[in-house]
């Protein structure tokens, strides 16, 4: 191997390393989804699982429909949910149907049912899976036909967002803790890999 080739390789390695460092410092943050809270983990499915390593976009303001990592009110803990309403929006949930300002996003088709152990009762529950296509992105959420935790109606205050878990049945979201300060939120944009790097189904995934 010639000295010029070695020098070129070192320069390229240094430049790539510098770019990655700058992206980490100013654009993206990386975070491993903790697995010590059963309800939190259940609420993230089918989109995320425990020990997924994700990227969030620093200083971003998530918009309606996007997945966001925010700080749960009155705690220092992170919570992840889908933004269903921003300042001055009216979010309503009736018979498990979610609307924002009277408009809902219908599911376009089904997806494979998911079996989960309920974090409280520890019973095995089968949840229906629904795929939503907005034209800009696609995401999946879980629901249970026989479950309802009542109707909800929230007028989102300016500077806050309404979060909804992708698992509508086993949730930790604004139905539980109210709206969230938008300045604590970052858009979740990418999954680097899951608990095992060899699991190709959970590696290098764009997240909406």
Secondary structure as UniProt FT lines:
FT   HELIX           3..26
FT   STRAND          28..32
FT   HELIX           38..44
FT   TURN            45..47
FT   TURN            50..51
FT   STRAND          53..57
FT   TURN            58..59
FT   TURN            64..65
FT   STRAND          67..71
FT   TURN            73..74
FT   STRAND          78..85
FT   TURN            87..88
FT   STRAND          90..94
FT   TURN            95..96
FT   STRAND          97..100
FT   TURN            101..102
FT   STRAND          103..104
FT   STRAND          107..117
FT   TURN            119..121
FT   STRAND          124..133
FT   STRAND          138..143
FT   TURN            145..146
FT   STRAND          152..155
FT   TURN            158..159
FT   STRAND          160..164
FT   HELIX           174..177
FT   STRAND          180..181
FT   HELIX           182..184
FT   STRAND          186..193
FT   TURN            197..198
FT   HELIX           200..202
FT   STRAND          205..206
//
